[in-house]
Amino acid sequence: MVAAAREDDSPVDEPLRVGVLADRLGYREVWAGEGPTWDSFVLAAAIGCVTDRVALTAGPVPVSVRDPLTIVRGAASVATAVGRPVGVALGTSSKRVVEGVHGRARTRPAAVLAETAEAVLALMHGGSGEPIVPGSVFRRRQQAPGGPVTVAAFGDRAIAVAAEHADRMLLDIVSPEQVRVLRGKLDAAAERAGRAAPRLAAWLPAAVDPEPDSLTQILRSIVGYLTVPGYSDMFATAGFGEAVELARSGAGSDSLLAVLPTEAASTVGLVGDASAVRARIDAYAAAGLDEIALVPATAADTGGERTLTALAG
């Protein structure tokens, strides 16, 4: 799978090139991410209208700024426009995004995630003519989106939501060691919920034979995780304690980049020559990951073409 539209300094239309290339190379699914730049449903529709086969998933969308009907209506609208099932991914996002960008309170995030996931799952399937939501006089005029429901999770409460309500759980920028731990938590939570564990996927930055600009792009995506509980310990253990401490002091991204070694990119990503990257993919699979969504570095590789071509098939 391929993920497009991580928030960075790449050209605004770069996700479209990534999506078109992924479809041409035969990748199974494209995730249209959501952020301050792109609305994930608009991006998914734009990619779907210029591709032929690739499955589409929109999100993760922040549950504190979209209600369940808005989420499912968006996915159904995309599915109608492109003639393919569309999945949705849900997440709690961050206070920086929910409050700082959207101006909405990020309160009870785990509870809102659970409520939203349950409602979205119920609305994602079914036919036209049914109430658009239970009890409504408005009838559904579009077919339900029909795609999978994914929950982005890292903490225990979010993992429990994924285990109970999701078809798939999503991780972001993780090491194989973290995958092994989180896989165990997901399996245990699913057992408590009395259902089979959902598939486990991860967005992983990827660069085959990277240029320096591509490495810098990946490192910039890592900087924001240096103070996140769980991630900070991992980076400190991996030998990047100076960057972690500097991040905790409130240093800016340029200062953090100056002290973050390039090795950090391969700690939580797929970086190196093609054989090294494929070996790393095997390590993630051995740790319990079912699906990888490649997030190709594009700073020195337009559309991620070198990386996606090398890893296709």
C-alpha positions, 0 to 999 in steps of 0.5 A: 500500500501507499500513503499520500499527503503527509503534512510537509513542505512538498508541492501541494499536488505531490499526493496526486502524483504519488497516487497515480504512480501507485496505481500504475505500478499495481499497488493495492491501496492508496491512503489519502491523508488528512491535514491542514493542507488536504481534505482527505475525501477531496484528495481521495476523490481526486486520486480516484478520478485519475486512477483505474484500480487502486483501492482508496482509504481516506484519513485518518480523520480527527474524530473531534472535528467530524461527526460520524455521518460527515465521515461516512457521507464523505466516503460514500460521496467518493465511492459514488464519484469514482465507482469503487469502495472507499474505506475510512480511517479514524484517529484522535489526532493531536491537540496541536491540530484539533485545537490549534488548527480547527479551534475545537476542544479535544476533550475525552479523545478516547471516548469520542474515538470509541463512539465515532468508530461504533457509529461509523462501522454501523453506517459503512455498509447497507443500501440506498433507501435506508434512513441516512442515520437510525431514526432519520426521515432522510433516506440514504440516496448513495450506496454505503462506501463499503470499504474497511474501517481503520482506527489509528491507535498507539495508547491502550485505550485507542487500541481497545477501540480498534480491537472492538470496532475496527477492521484494521488498526493503524500505527505511524512511524514505528520500529519493529520492536514497537510493532511487536509490543503493540501487536501483543496489546492488540491481540490481548484487547481483541481477546477481551472483546471476544472477536478476532484481532483486526489487521495491523498496518503501519505508515512507514517513511520509505526511501530507496537509495535516498538523496540527502534531501529525501533523508532530511524530509524523513527526519523532519517527519520524525521530529514531531514524535521526539516528545511523544510518550513511547516514541521518546523512550524508543529514540533515547534507547536507540541512541538519540537522547540528545535530540529527545532532551532538546525537543523536551526543552522546546527547541525548534525543528531546525535545531532538532534536525541539526542533532538528529542523526540520519540513522534515526530514519532507518530506525522507524522507516524503510531506508537504504538500498532495495535489498536492505529495505526488503530485509527491513520489511521482513523484520516488520512482518516478523514482528507482527505487522500485516500491512505496510503503507509506504510513505515515499520520500519525494524531496529528491524523487518526484512522486516517490517514483524510484522508491515505489518502483523498486518496491512494487510487486 
